[in-house]
Amino acid sequence: MVEELPKDIRSFIDGIEITEDGALIFKGRRFVFAPGVLFSVSLMGALVERFSRVLGPVGRRALVNYGRRLAKELESLGAKGVLEYYLSLEHLMGFGRNELVEFSESRVVYRVYGSLYGEETGAYFKMKGIEPTATCNSGYIVEGILNYFAEKEGKPLFTSEEVKCKAKGDEYCEFVVRRAA
Ligand SMILES: [Zn+2]
């Protein structure tokens, strides 16, 4: 049985417990408050800048594996259920508001409004005079989720692409995750 997520960010914050040693715990998992700029630049901006704008294979694998772990843990929800759970969790944690636009056998499309990475990394690119580029990375986590189920079902795997990004001036970020033909 999977526990339901809080309905909004306020109730998520109210549900966080603080241990004597100062750890922030929500439903048995540790969370952390971090300035958005530190988080997005250390995790994305600097990596992208250093490794020619492509998240390295190690970083990418870590995100895919996070998605797979989540899918395994919440397997009873099914692919769409796990995806929706993940998108809600990202919203609660302050990464931006997600909207699932399409979920079909061959294609999944979702949008992120007010993306933390898009806004902060975009500002970082601007400050450093780097040409803006699509920079968000949740698509790899979604690949991990969908491909966990695709493998179980013996179907072709998905690959994600961020087709719109706030970091390059789009109104919102949009990911298209396609299954190989
Ligand atoms: Zn983006």
Backbone and ligand atoms as CSV (ligand in chain L), in Angstrom:
chain,resi,resn,atom,element,x,y,z
A,1,MET,N,N,0.852,-1.200,0.000
A,1,MET,CA,C,0.000,0.000,0.000
A,1,MET,C,C,0.886,1.248,0.000
A,2,VAL,N,N,0.660,2.102,-0.985
A,2,VAL,CA,C,1.472,3.316,-1.105
A,2,VAL,C,C,0.765,4.469,-0.411
A,3,GLU,N,N,1.505,5.180,0.413
A,3,GLU,CA,C,0.899,6.319,1.113
A,3,GLU,C,C,0.631,7.462,0.151
A,4,GLU,N,N,-0.489,8.151,0.386
A,4,GLU,CA,C,-0.826,9.279,-0.485
A,4,GLU,C,C,0.068,10.472,-0.185
A,5,LEU,N,N,0.352,11.238,-1.219
A,5,LEU,CA,C,1.152,12.455,-1.029
A,5,LEU,C,C,0.249,13.577,-0.555
A,6,PRO,N,N,0.803,14.558,0.170
A,6,PRO,CA,C,0.007,15.728,0.544
A,6,PRO,C,C,-0.495,16.442,-0.711
A,7,LYS,N,N,-1.564,17.236,-0.540
A,7,LYS,CA,C,-2.182,17.877,-1.706
A,7,LYS,C,C,-1.460,19.146,-2.150
A,8,ASP,N,N,-0.760,19.781,-1.223
A,8,ASP,CA,C,-0.049,20.999,-1.612
A,8,ASP,C,C,1.249,21.135,-0.827
A,9,ILE,N,N,2.029,22.115,-1.216
A,9,ILE,CA,C,3.370,22.278,-0.633
A,9,ILE,C,C,3.279,22.592,0.857
A,10,ARG,N,N,2.269,23.394,1.239
A,10,ARG,CA,C,2.111,23.757,2.649
A,10,ARG,C,C,1.935,22.507,3.509
A,11,SER,N,N,1.061,21.597,3.113
A,11,SER,CA,C,0.871,20.402,3.951
A,11,SER,C,C,2.086,19.474,3.891
A,12,PHE,N,N,2.818,19.526,2.789
A,12,PHE,CA,C,4.074,18.760,2.725
A,12,PHE,C,C,5.042,19.281,3.797
A,13,ILE,N,N,5.200,20.592,3.858
A,13,ILE,CA,C,6.125,21.190,4.840
A,13,ILE,C,C,5.651,20.895,6.257
A,14,ASP,N,N,4.328,20.982,6.486
A,14,ASP,CA,C,3.786,20.689,7.822
A,14,ASP,C,C,4.053,19.238,8.231
A,15,GLY,N,N,4.207,18.349,7.244
A,15,GLY,CA,C,4.429,16.928,7.541
A,15,GLY,C,C,5.885,16.571,7.782
A,16,ILE,N,N,6.778,17.530,7.646
A,16,ILE,CA,C,8.206,17.253,7.848
A,16,ILE,C,C,8.531,17.233,9.343
A,17,GLU,N,N,9.225,16.178,9.772
A,17,GLU,CA,C,9.650,16.110,11.177
A,17,GLU,C,C,11.130,16.460,11.264
A,18,ILE,N,N,11.494,17.069,12.387
A,18,ILE,CA,C,12.898,17.444,12.583
A,18,ILE,C,C,13.472,16.583,13.708
A,19,THR,N,N,14.543,15.843,13.429
A,19,THR,CA,C,15.153,15.007,14.471
A,19,THR,C,C,16.031,15.869,15.375
A,20,GLU,N,N,16.469,15.272,16.500
A,20,GLU,CA,C,17.325,15.997,17.438
A,20,GLU,C,C,18.614,16.465,16.765
A,21,ASP,N,N,19.103,15.661,15.826
A,21,ASP,CA,C,20.362,16.018,15.143
A,21,ASP,C,C,20.149,16.978,13.973
A,22,GLY,N,N,18.896,17.384,13.750
A,22,GLY,CA,C,18.656,18.372,12.704
A,22,GLY,C,C,18.369,17.798,11.336
A,23,ALA,N,N,18.007,16.519,11.254
A,23,ALA,CA,C,17.620,15.951,9.959
A,23,ALA,C,C,16.152,16.255,9.709
A,24,LEU,N,N,15.799,16.545,8.462
A,24,LEU,CA,C,14.403,16.777,8.079
A,24,LEU,C,C,13.866,15.486,7.474
A,25,ILE,N,N,12.829,14.943,8.095
A,25,ILE,CA,C,12.311,13.641,7.659
A,25,ILE,C,C,10.852,13.772,7.227
A,26,PHE,N,N,10.563,13.232,6.047
A,26,PHE,CA,C,9.180,13.160,5.599
A,26,PHE,C,C,8.886,11.710,5.245
A,27,LYS,N,N,7.927,11.104,5.955
A,27,LYS,CA,C,7.560,9.699,5.743
A,27,LYS,C,C,8.787,8.805,5.642
A,28,GLY,N,N,9.687,8.962,6.588
A,28,GLY,CA,C,10.844,8.071,6.676
A,28,GLY,C,C,11.993,8.421,5.754
A,29,ARG,N,N,11.813,9.458,4.916
A,29,ARG,CA,C,12.883,9.831,4.001
A,29,ARG,C,C,13.464,11.175,4.366
A,30,ARG,N,N,14.772,11.311,4.165
A,30,ARG,CA,C,15.434,12.556,4.521
A,30,ARG,C,C,15.350,13.574,3.378
A,31,PHE,N,N,15.034,14.805,3.732
A,31,PHE,CA,C,15.001,15.902,2.766
A,31,PHE,C,C,15.954,16.994,3.213
A,32,VAL,N,N,16.157,17.989,2.361
A,32,VAL,CA,C,17.050,19.087,2.725
A,32,VAL,C,C,16.557,20.373,2.071
A,33,PHE,N,N,16.697,21.470,2.791
A,33,PHE,CA,C,16.438,22.776,2.178
A,33,PHE,C,C,17.751,23.267,1.580
A,34,ALA,N,N,17.715,23.740,0.361
A,34,ALA,CA,C,18.919,24.294,-0.257
A,34,ALA,C,C,18.521,25.481,-1.106
A,35,PRO,N,N,19.376,26.526,-1.156
A,35,PRO,CA,C,19.047,27.625,-2.061
A,35,PRO,C,C,18.949,27.085,-3.487
A,36,GLY,N,N,17.914,27.498,-4.194
A,36,GLY,CA,C,17.698,26.974,-5.541
A,36,GLY,C,C,18.908,27.145,-6.439
A,37,VAL,N,N,19.585,28.277,-6.291
A,37,VAL,CA,C,20.707,28.546,-7.196
A,37,VAL,C,C,21.861,27.582,-6.925
A,38,LEU,N,N,22.104,27.271,-5.664
A,38,LEU,CA,C,23.178,26.327,-5.325
A,38,LEU,C,C,22.859,24.961,-5.912
A,39,PHE,N,N,21.624,24.565,-5.695
A,39,PHE,CA,C,21.195,23.243,-6.124
A,39,PHE,C,C,21.298,23.090,-7.642
A,40,SER,N,N,20.716,24.055,-8.356
A,40,SER,CA,C,20.654,23.884,-9.806
A,40,SER,C,C,22.017,24.077,-10.461
A,41,VAL,N,N,22.823,24.989,-9.915
A,41,VAL,CA,C,24.128,25.205,-10.549
A,41,VAL,C,C,25.063,24.039,-10.255
A,42,SER,N,N,25.050,23.546,-9.006
A,42,SER,CA,C,25.966,22.441,-8.697
A,42,SER,C,C,25.536,21.175,-9.420
A,43,LEU,N,N,24.233,20.984,-9.525
A,43,LEU,CA,C,23.769,19.730,-10.125
A,43,LEU,C,C,23.754,19.786,-11.651
A,44,MET,N,N,23.446,20.966,-12.197
A,44,MET,CA,C,23.292,21.042,-13.644
A,44,MET,C,C,24.196,22.044,-14.333
A,45,GLY,N,N,24.087,23.310,-13.913
A,45,GLY,CA,C,24.755,24.388,-14.647
A,45,GLY,C,C,26.243,24.131,-14.835
A,46,ALA,N,N,26.931,23.836,-13.710
A,46,ALA,CA,C,28.378,23.663,-13.774
A,46,ALA,C,C,28.745,22.424,-14.591
A,47,LEU,N,N,27.944,21.374,-14.458
A,47,LEU,CA,C,28.211,20.143,-15.221
A,47,LEU,C,C,28.063,20.392,-16.712
A,48,VAL,N,N,26.963,21.081,-17.026
A,48,VAL,CA,C,26.680,21.351,-18.430
A,48,VAL,C,C,27.774,22.236,-19.032
A,49,GLU,N,N,28.205,23.237,-18.241
A,49,GLU,CA,C,29.226,24.167,-18.709
A,49,GLU,C,C,30.548,23.433,-18.925
A,50,ARG,N,N,30.885,22.580,-17.985
A,50,ARG,CA,C,32.174,21.906,-18.009
A,50,ARG,C,C,32.227,20.808,-19.080
A,51,PHE,N,N,31.146,20.068,-19.201
A,51,PHE,CA,C,31.175,18.924,-20.118
A,51,PHE,C,C,30.378,19.224,-21.375
A,52,SER,N,N,30.690,20.334,-21.993
A,52,SER,CA,C,30.090,20.725,-23.266
A,52,SER,C,C,28.585,20.549,-23.326
A,53,ARG,N,N,27.914,21.028,-22.278
A,53,ARG,CA,C,26.453,21.130,-22.323
A,53,ARG,C,C,25.719,19.807,-22.335
A,54,VAL,N,N,26.387,18.749,-22.099
A,54,VAL,CA,C,25.683,17.470,-22.055
A,54,VAL,C,C,25.916,16.873,-20.682
A,55,LEU,N,N,24.836,16.482,-20.044
A,55,LEU,CA,C,24.975,15.832,-18.755
A,55,LEU,C,C,25.762,14.540,-18.989
A,56,GLY,N,N,26.860,14.376,-18.257
A,56,GLY,CA,C,27.716,13.204,-18.466
A,56,GLY,C,C,26.984,11.900,-18.213
A,57,PRO,N,N,27.538,10.807,-18.743
A,57,PRO,CA,C,26.876,9.505,-18.581
A,57,PRO,C,C,26.682,9.105,-17.119
A,58,VAL,N,N,27.589,9.540,-16.250
A,58,VAL,CA,C,27.475,9.160,-14.838
A,58,VAL,C,C,26.272,9.862,-14.206
A,59,GLY,N,N,26.158,11.178,-14.466
A,59,GLY,CA,C,25.029,11.937,-13.936
A,59,GLY,C,C,23.716,11.404,-14.485
A,60,ARG,N,N,23.729,11.099,-15.766
A,60,ARG,CA,C,22.522,10.600,-16.424
A,60,ARG,C,C,22.100,9.258,-15.828
A,61,ARG,N,N,23.073,8.382,-15.630
A,61,ARG,CA,C,22.772,7.062,-15.071
A,61,ARG,C,C,22.194,7.185,-13.661
A,62,ALA,N,N,22.736,8.127,-12.882
A,62,ALA,CA,C,22.245,8.313,-11.507
A,62,ALA,C,C,20.765,8.692,-11.524
A,63,LEU,N,N,20.378,9.549,-12.468
A,63,LEU,CA,C,18.977,9.982,-12.549
A,63,LEU,C,C,18.083,8.842,-13.029
A,64,VAL,N,N,18.539,8.112,-14.046
A,64,VAL,CA,C,17.774,6.973,-14.556
A,64,VAL,C,C,17.570,5.952,-13.426
A,65,ASN,N,N,18.628,5.696,-12.670
A,65,ASN,CA,C,18.538,4.716,-11.591
A,65,ASN,C,C,17.602,5.162,-10.476
A,66,TYR,N,N,17.574,6.457,-10.228
A,66,TYR,CA,C,16.633,6.989,-9.233
A,66,TYR,C,C,15.197,6.682,-9.677
A,67,GLY,N,N,14.924,6.909,-10.961
A,67,GLY,CA,C,13.592,6.613,-11.509
A,67,GLY,C,C,13.255,5.134,-11.410
A,68,ARG,N,N,14.231,4.291,-11.712
A,68,ARG,CA,C,13.997,2.838,-11.655
A,68,ARG,C,C,13.705,2.381,-10.227
A,69,ARG,N,N,14.457,2.946,-9.274
A,69,ARG,CA,C,14.254,2.576,-7.862
A,69,ARG,C,C,12.854,2.953,-7.412
A,70,LEU,N,N,12.435,4.152,-7.819
A,70,LEU,CA,C,11.101,4.633,-7.462
A,70,LEU,C,C,10.034,3.705,-8.061
A,71,ALA,N,N,10.231,3.322,-9.327
A,71,ALA,CA,C,9.268,2.449,-10.013
A,71,ALA,C,C,9.173,1.095,-9.312
A,72,LYS,N,N,10.311,0.580,-8.876
A,72,LYS,CA,C,10.340,-0.722,-8.209
A,72,LYS,C,C,9.606,-0.630,-6.873
A,73,GLU,N,N,9.886,0.450,-6.158
A,73,GLU,CA,C,9.300,0.652,-4.836
A,73,GLU,C,C,7.781,0.820,-4.907
A,74,LEU,N,N,7.314,1.501,-5.954
A,74,LEU,CA,C,5.886,1.825,-6.075
A,74,LEU,C,C,5.216,1.011,-7.178
A,75,GLU,N,N,5.794,-0.141,-7.505
A,75,GLU,CA,C,5.381,-0.931,-8.666
A,75,GLU,C,C,3.869,-1.150,-8.767
A,76,SER,N,N,3.219,-1.298,-7.602
A,76,SER,CA,C,1.782,-1.608,-7.613
A,76,SER,C,C,0.951,-0.487,-8.252
A,77,LEU,N,N,1.514,0.705,-8.357
A,77,LEU,CA,C,0.779,1.832,-8.955
A,77,LEU,C,C,0.735,1.753,-10.484
A,78,GLY,N,N,1.622,0.945,-11.072
A,78,GLY,CA,C,1.704,0.888,-12.534
A,78,GLY,C,C,2.501,2.079,-13.067
A,79,ALA,N,N,2.846,2.033,-14.363
A,79,ALA,CA,C,3.723,3.055,-14.943
A,79,ALA,C,C,3.144,4.468,-14.802
A,80,LYS,N,N,1.867,4.622,-15.151
A,80,LYS,CA,C,1.265,5.954,-15.103
A,80,LYS,C,C,1.164,6.450,-13.655
A,81,GLY,N,N,0.786,5.533,-12.747
A,81,GLY,CA,C,0.673,5.892,-11.337
A,81,GLY,C,C,2.003,6.344,-10.748
A,82,VAL,N,N,3.069,5.626,-11.083
A,82,VAL,CA,C,4.389,5.999,-10.553
A,82,VAL,C,C,4.811,7.353,-11.126
A,83,LEU,N,N,4.552,7.524,-12.429
A,83,LEU,CA,C,4.904,8.797,-13.067
A,83,LEU,C,C,4.162,9.955,-12.397
A,84,GLU,N,N,2.858,9.781,-12.168
A,84,GLU,CA,C,2.075,10.849,-11.535
A,84,GLU,C,C,2.564,11.123,-10.106
A,85,TYR,N,N,2.922,10.048,-9.410
A,85,TYR,CA,C,3.450,10.186,-8.047
A,85,TYR,C,C,4.737,11.014,-8.084
A,86,TYR,N,N,5.626,10.653,-9.016
A,86,TYR,CA,C,6.902,11.361,-9.125
A,86,TYR,C,C,6.689,12.846,-9.462
A,87,LEU,N,N,5.779,13.118,-10.408
A,87,LEU,CA,C,5.534,14.511,-10.800
A,87,LEU,C,C,4.961,15.309,-9.623
A,88,SER,N,N,4.079,14.698,-8.821
A,88,SER,CA,C,3.536,15.388,-7.647
A,88,SER,C,C,4.629,15.657,-6.616
A,89,LEU,N,N,5.491,14.656,-6.428
A,89,LEU,CA,C,6.569,14.806,-5.447
A,89,LEU,C,C,7.508,15.951,-5.836
A,90,GLU,N,N,7.844,16.037,-7.114
A,90,GLU,CA,C,8.710,17.117,-7.585
A,90,GLU,C,C,8.073,18.479,-7.304
A,91,HIS,N,N,6.766,18.536,-7.527
A,91,HIS,CA,C,6.048,19.781,-7.261
A,91,HIS,C,C,6.116,20.134,-5.782
A,92,LEU,N,N,5.848,19.145,-4.917
A,92,LEU,CA,C,5.860,19.396,-3.472
A,92,LEU,C,C,7.231,19.855,-2.999
A,93,MET,N,N,8.283,19.351,-3.642
A,93,MET,CA,C,9.640,19.691,-3.211
A,93,MET,C,C,10.119,21.020,-3.779
A,94,GLY,N,N,9.264,21.675,-4.562
A,94,GLY,CA,C,9.611,23.021,-5.019
A,94,GLY,C,C,10.354,23.086,-6.338
A,95,PHE,N,N,10.317,22.006,-7.121
A,95,PHE,CA,C,11.006,22.030,-8.412
A,95,PHE,C,C,10.167,22.660,-9.514
A,96,GLY,N,N,8.889,22.968,-9.204
A,96,GLY,CA,C,7.995,23.537,-10.212
A,96,GLY,C,C,6.747,22.686,-10.310
A,97,ARG,N,N,5.737,23.244,-10.973
A,97,ARG,CA,C,4.452,22.538,-11.093
A,97,ARG,C,C,4.440,21.722,-12.382
A,98,ASN,N,N,4.155,20.455,-12.246
A,98,ASN,CA,C,4.169,19.571,-13.409
A,98,ASN,C,C,2.772,19.305,-13.927
A,99,GLU,N,N,2.665,19.113,-15.225
A,99,GLU,CA,C,1.383,18.766,-15.839
A,99,GLU,C,C,1.621,17.639,-16.846
A,100,LEU,N,N,0.916,16.531,-16.646
A,100,LEU,CA,C,1.011,15.420,-17.597
A,100,LEU,C,C,0.054,15.715,-18.748
A,101,VAL,N,N,0.596,15.888,-19.947
A,101,VAL,CA,C,-0.203,16.315,-21.094
A,101,VAL,C,C,-0.664,15.124,-21.923
A,102,GLU,N,N,0.181,14.100,-22.023
A,102,GLU,CA,C,-0.163,12.924,-22.836
A,102,GLU,C,C,0.472,11.684,-22.236
A,103,PHE,N,N,-0.296,10.606,-22.162
A,103,PHE,CA,C,0.265,9.329,-21.725
A,103,PHE,C,C,-0.304,8.243,-22.619
A,104,SER,N,N,0.478,7.827,-23.623
A,104,SER,CA,C,0.004,6.780,-24.522
A,104,SER,C,C,1.063,5.683,-24.604
A,105,GLU,N,N,0.783,4.638,-25.338
A,105,GLU,CA,C,1.719,3.513,-25.481
A,105,GLU,C,C,3.063,3.969,-26.048
A,106,SER,N,N,2.995,4.930,-26.983
A,106,SER,CA,C,4.209,5.282,-27.717
A,106,SER,C,C,4.866,6.570,-27.226
A,107,ARG,N,N,4.127,7.381,-26.443
A,107,ARG,CA,C,4.632,8.715,-26.142
A,107,ARG,C,C,4.082,9.249,-24.826
A,108,VAL,N,N,4.963,9.892,-24.063
A,108,VAL,CA,C,4.540,10.578,-22.845
A,108,VAL,C,C,5.025,12.023,-22.950
A,109,VAL,N,N,4.113,12.968,-22.695
A,109,VAL,CA,C,4.486,14.382,-22.748
A,109,VAL,C,C,4.098,15.031,-21.426
A,110,TYR,N,N,5.039,15.779,-20.825
A,110,TYR,CA,C,4.679,16.543,-19.623
A,110,TYR,C,C,5.373,17.891,-19.631
A,111,ARG,N,N,4.757,18.833,-18.905
A,111,ARG,CA,C,5.288,20.194,-18.833
A,111,ARG,C,C,5.668,20.529,-17.398
A,112,VAL,N,N,6.640,21.399,-17.249
A,112,VAL,CA,C,7.016,21.918,-15.934
A,112,VAL,C,C,6.908,23.435,-15.991
A,113,TYR,N,N,6.042,23.976,-15.124
A,113,TYR,CA,C,5.899,25.429,-15.039
A,113,TYR,C,C,6.775,25.926,-13.889
A,114,GLY,N,N,7.489,27.006,-14.121
A,114,GLY,CA,C,8.345,27.572,-13.065
A,114,GLY,C,C,9.430,26.607,-12.636
A,115,SER,N,N,10.036,25.917,-13.588
A,115,SER,CA,C,11.076,24.932,-13.257
A,115,SER,C,C,12.251,25.570,-12.514
A,116,LEU,N,N,12.636,24.962,-11.398
A,116,LEU,CA,C,13.798,25.447,-10.645
A,116,LEU,C,C,15.042,25.457,-11.521
A,117,TYR,N,N,15.290,24.329,-12.208
A,117,TYR,CA,C,16.483,24.248,-13.068
A,117,TYR,C,C,16.409,25.256,-14.190
A,118,GLY,N,N,15.243,25.321,-14.822
A,118,GLY,CA,C,15.084,26.221,-15.958
A,118,GLY,C,C,15.354,27.665,-15.569
A,119,GLU,N,N,14.789,28.079,-14.427
A,119,GLU,CA,C,14.945,29.478,-14.016
A,119,GLU,C,C,16.351,29.766,-13.512
A,120,GLU,N,N,16.817,28.943,-12.588
A,120,GLU,CA,C,18.108,29.238,-11.948
A,120,GLU,C,C,19.284,28.987,-12.895
A,121,THR,N,N,19.227,27.898,-13.628
A,121,THR,CA,C,20.331,27.609,-14.538
A,121,THR,C,C,20.311,28.593,-15.702
A,122,GLY,N,N,19.109,28.988,-16.116
A,122,GLY,CA,C,18.992,29.998,-17.160
A,122,GLY,C,C,19.655,31.301,-16.727
A,123,ALA,N,N,19.401,31.700,-15.461
A,123,ALA,CA,C,20.001,32.931,-14.934
A,123,ALA,C,C,21.520,32.780,-14.847
A,124,TYR,N,N,21.971,31.591,-14.497
A,124,TYR,CA,C,23.409,31.315,-14.398
A,124,TYR,C,C,24.074,31.421,-15.778
A,125,PHE,N,N,23.431,30.836,-16.790
A,125,PHE,CA,C,23.956,30.928,-18.161
A,125,PHE,C,C,24.084,32.393,-18.579
A,126,LYS,N,N,23.051,33.155,-18.252
A,126,LYS,CA,C,23.008,34.557,-18.629
A,126,LYS,C,C,24.181,35.307,-17.981
A,127,MET,N,N,24.345,35.060,-16.678
A,127,MET,CA,C,25.403,35.723,-15.918
A,127,MET,C,C,26.778,35.395,-16.493
A,128,LYS,N,N,26.959,34.144,-16.921
A,128,LYS,CA,C,28.263,33.710,-17.428
A,128,LYS,C,C,28.408,33.966,-18.931
A,129,GLY,N,N,27.382,34.523,-19.542
A,129,GLY,CA,C,27.453,34.793,-20.973
A,129,GLY,C,C,27.441,33.521,-21.816
A,130,ILE,N,N,26.862,32.457,-21.288
A,130,ILE,CA,C,26.776,31.200,-22.034
A,130,ILE,C,C,25.466,31.199,-22.824
A,131,GLU,N,N,25.521,30.738,-24.046
A,131,GLU,CA,C,24.302,30.701,-24.865
A,131,GLU,C,C,23.281,29.753,-24.222
A,132,PRO,N,N,22.046,30.228,-24.022
A,132,PRO,CA,C,21.069,29.393,-23.315
A,132,PRO,C,C,20.701,28.123,-24.074
A,133,THR,N,N,20.457,27.090,-23.309
A,133,THR,CA,C,20.140,25.794,-23.902
A,133,THR,C,C,19.163,25.073,-22.972
A,134,ALA,N,N,18.435,24.086,-23.483
A,134,ALA,CA,C,17.542,23.295,-22.627
A,134,ALA,C,C,18.405,22.582,-21.592
A,135,THR,N,N,18.014,22.657,-20.334
A,135,THR,CA,C,18.946,22.257,-19.295
A,135,THR,C,C,18.373,21.344,-18.219
A,136,CYS,N,N,17.074,21.104,-18.261
A,136,CYS,CA,C,16.476,20.362,-17.145
A,136,CYS,C,C,16.692,18.860,-17.341
A,137,ASN,N,N,16.580,18.123,-16.261
A,137,ASN,CA,C,17.016,16.728,-16.344
A,137,ASN,C,C,15.986,15.704,-15.874
A,138,SER,N,N,14.773,16.155,-15.544
A,138,SER,CA,C,13.837,15.172,-14.981
A,138,SER,C,C,13.440,14.109,-16.006
A,139,GLY,N,N,13.651,14.393,-17.295
A,139,GLY,CA,C,13.345,13.421,-18.339
A,139,GLY,C,C,14.080,12.101,-18.142
A,140,TYR,N,N,15.289,12.157,-17.593
A,140,TYR,CA,C,16.050,10.917,-17.375
A,140,TYR,C,C,15.419,10.087,-16.257
A,141,ILE,N,N,14.879,10.782,-15.249
A,141,ILE,CA,C,14.199,10.071,-14.160
A,141,ILE,C,C,12.944,9.394,-14.720
A,142,VAL,N,N,12.233,10.127,-15.584
A,142,VAL,CA,C,11.015,9.573,-16.191
A,142,VAL,C,C,11.363,8.381,-17.098
A,143,GLU,N,N,12.485,8.477,-17.825
A,143,GLU,CA,C,12.957,7.317,-18.604
A,143,GLU,C,C,13.125,6.107,-17.693
A,144,GLY,N,N,13.737,6.338,-16.545
A,144,GLY,CA,C,13.972,5.241,-15.592
A,144,GLY,C,C,12.660,4.606,-15.148
A,145,ILE,N,N,11.667,5.446,-14.865
A,145,ILE,CA,C,10.360,4.944,-14.422
A,145,ILE,C,C,9.704,4.120,-15.532
A,146,LEU,N,N,9.598,4.718,-16.734
A,146,LEU,CA,C,8.878,4.058,-17.832
A,146,LEU,C,C,9.605,2.797,-18.302
A,147,ASN,N,N,10.949,2.863,-18.315
A,147,ASN,CA,C,11.701,1.720,-18.833
A,147,ASN,C,C,11.743,0.553,-17.853
A,148,TYR,N,N,11.551,0.840,-16.577
A,148,TYR,CA,C,11.420,-0.248,-15.607
A,148,TYR,C,C,10.229,-1.132,-16.013
A,149,PHE,N,N,9.116,-0.478,-16.345
A,149,PHE,CA,C,7.912,-1.217,-16.738
A,149,PHE,C,C,8.049,-1.792,-18.157
A,150,ALA,N,N,8.665,-1.021,-19.069
A,150,ALA,CA,C,8.840,-1.494,-20.453
A,150,ALA,C,C,9.638,-2.795,-20.472
A,151,GLU,N,N,10.694,-2.852,-19.663
A,151,GLU,CA,C,11.515,-4.068,-19.617
A,151,GLU,C,C,10.717,-5.255,-19.089
A,152,LYS,N,N,9.941,-4.987,-18.041
A,152,LYS,CA,C,9.122,-6.063,-17.464
A,152,LYS,C,C,8.140,-6.616,-18.494
A,153,GLU,N,N,7.628,-5.703,-19.336
A,153,GLU,CA,C,6.631,-6.111,-20.334
A,153,GLU,C,C,7.281,-6.568,-21.639
A,154,GLY,N,N,8.616,-6.503,-21.692
A,154,GLY,CA,C,9.335,-6.910,-22.908
A,154,GLY,C,C,9.064,-6.008,-24.097
A,155,LYS,N,N,8.831,-4.717,-23.822
A,155,LYS,CA,C,8.543,-3.766,-24.903
A,155,LYS,C,C,9.748,-2.851,-25.147
A,156,PRO,N,N,9.769,-2.163,-26.323
A,156,PRO,CA,C,10.882,-1.246,-26.602
A,156,PRO,C,C,10.977,-0.126,-25.555
A,157,LEU,N,N,12.172,0.425,-25.387
A,157,LEU,CA,C,12.422,1.416,-24.328
A,157,LEU,C,C,12.134,2.850,-24.784
A,158,PHE,N,N,12.012,3.736,-23.797
A,158,PHE,CA,C,11.731,5.159,-24.034
A,158,PHE,C,C,13.017,5.994,-23.969
A,159,THR,N,N,13.017,7.095,-24.730
A,159,THR,CA,C,14.089,8.085,-24.642
A,159,THR,C,C,13.455,9.459,-24.507
A,160,SER,N,N,14.023,10.304,-23.623
A,160,SER,CA,C,13.403,11.606,-23.374
A,160,SER,C,C,14.141,12.732,-24.094
A,161,GLU,N,N,13.384,13.779,-24.375
A,161,GLU,CA,C,13.969,14.978,-24.973
A,161,GLU,C,C,13.250,16.184,-24.391
A,162,GLU,N,N,14.006,17.184,-23.957
A,162,GLU,CA,C,13.368,18.412,-23.480
A,162,GLU,C,C,13.218,19.343,-24.675
A,163,VAL,N,N,11.989,19.495,-25.160
A,163,VAL,CA,C,11.778,20.244,-26.403
A,163,VAL,C,C,11.559,21.743,-26.164
A,164,LYS,N,N,11.145,22.097,-24.931
A,164,LYS,CA,C,11.036,23.518,-24.565
A,164,LYS,C,C,11.678,23.674,-23.200
A,165,CYS,N,N,12.306,24.837,-22.955
A,165,CYS,CA,C,12.920,25.032,-21.629
A,165,CYS,C,C,12.919,26.498,-21.246
A,166,LYS,N,N,12.573,26.739,-19.992
A,166,LYS,CA,C,12.561,28.099,-19.481
A,166,LYS,C,C,13.958,28.724,-19.558
A,167,ALA,N,N,14.983,27.880,-19.458
A,167,ALA,CA,C,16.363,28.389,-19.497
A,167,ALA,C,C,16.679,29.034,-20.840
A,168,LYS,N,N,15.975,28.633,-21.898
A,168,LYS,CA,C,16.242,29.279,-23.191
A,168,LYS,C,C,15.101,30.197,-23.623
A,169,GLY,N,N,14.299,30.605,-22.641
A,169,GLY,CA,C,13.305,31.641,-22.903
A,169,GLY,C,C,11.903,31.141,-23.194
A,170,ASP,N,N,11.684,29.828,-23.204
A,170,ASP,CA,C,10.327,29.326,-23.408
A,170,ASP,C,C,9.486,29.602,-22.159
A,171,GLU,N,N,8.168,29.595,-22.343
A,171,GLU,CA,C,7.258,29.924,-21.241
A,171,GLU,C,C,7.278,28.838,-20.150
A,172,TYR,N,N,7.467,27.620,-20.577
A,172,TYR,CA,C,7.547,26.484,-19.645
A,172,TYR,C,C,8.485,25.443,-20.248
A,173,CYS,N,N,8.829,24.439,-19.438
A,173,CYS,CA,C,9.655,23.343,-19.952
A,173,CYS,C,C,8.718,22.235,-20.422
A,174,GLU,N,N,9.071,21.575,-21.504
A,174,GLU,CA,C,8.243,20.470,-21.995
A,174,GLU,C,C,9.131,19.300,-22.408
A,175,PHE,N,N,8.740,18.135,-21.896
A,175,PHE,CA,C,9.478,16.917,-22.208
A,175,PHE,C,C,8.626,15.991,-23.060
A,176,VAL,N,N,9.253,15.426,-24.090
A,176,VAL,CA,C,8.610,14.390,-24.892
A,176,VAL,C,C,9.430,13.116,-24.683
A,177,VAL,N,N,8.760,12.072,-24.223
A,177,VAL,CA,C,9.444,10.816,-23.959
A,177,VAL,C,C,8.866,9.777,-24.926
A,178,ARG,N,N,9.683,9.344,-25.878
A,178,ARG,CA,C,9.187,8.474,-26.966
A,178,ARG,C,C,9.676,7.047,-26.815
A,179,ARG,N,N,8.787,6.123,-27.160
A,179,ARG,CA,C,9.186,4.728,-27.166
A,179,ARG,C,C,9.793,4.389,-28.535
A,180,ALA,N,N,10.884,3.647,-28.533
A,180,ALA,CA,C,11.518,3.259,-29.802
A,180,ALA,C,C,10.514,2.447,-30.629
A,181,ALA,N,N,10.566,2.648,-31.940
A,181,ALA,CA,C,9.585,1.964,-32.809
A,181,ALA,C,C,9.914,0.471,-32.901
L,1,ZN,ZN,ZN,13.797,23.216,-18.674
